[in-house]
Amino acid sequence: MALRGADILLYPTAISWGSEEHDPEERQRQRDSWILIQRAHAIANGIPVAVCNRVGFEPVTVGFTVKSETWAHNP
């Protein structure tokens, strides 16, 4: 994108956990990976990256209903 003249990259995301995922260590690993990926976008393009994620709870029905918990992080 930077090669096409972008000054900043904007990445809206909708990353979430299912209600059955309770392991805090796994949640932390997933969030750390998400942050690392955004940093990699900035490094690869040589420009700042702004990222936002939805927050809150949302019911998801896939054969049965689970609660999807979205999250945000301010590094």
N, C-alpha and C positions, 0 to 999 in steps of 0.2 A: 504494500500500500504506500509506503514511503516513496518508492520509486515512481509512483504515479502522482506525487505531490502532497500526500497527506501530512499534516502537521501534528496530528494526534489521532490515536485509534480509540474508538468507543466500543466497548463490548458489554451490551446488556446480556445478562445471563439469568437462568431460572434453575439453578442447581438446588436440589433438595434431598432429604433423606426420607425413606419410608418410616412409618411409625414403628415398624419391627426392628429398626436399626438403633439399638440402644447403647452399643459399646462406645464410650467416649473416646477411647484411643483411636478407633477406626474413623470416627467422625473427624477427629483432629487430623488424621492422615489425609482424609479426603479434602478437607479445607486447605491444608498445607499444599497439596498437589494443585488445587485450583489456583492458589496464589502464585505458585511457581510457574504455572502455565502462562498466567497474565504477565509475569515478569519476563518470561521468555519471548512473548510477543513484542514487548518493548525493546528488548535487547536485539532481537532479530531484525526489527525495523528501524532501530536507532531513534525512536521518537516516544514521547510519553503515551501511556495507556490509561484510560479512565474506564473503570469497570463498576457496574452496579448489579445487584442481585435482588430478586424479589424476597420479601420477608413475610412470615405468617404461616398459617396452616391452611391446607386445601385438601378436601376429600378427593381421592382418586379411586375409580372403580375399574379394576381389571380382574374380572371373575369374582372378586370380593372387594369390599371397600377398605382402604387403608388411609391413614392420615399422612399427607406429605408435608413435612416441615421444611420450609425454605429458610435460608439464612443469609445474612450479610456480614461483612467483616470490614473493619476500618483499620488497616495496618498502620 
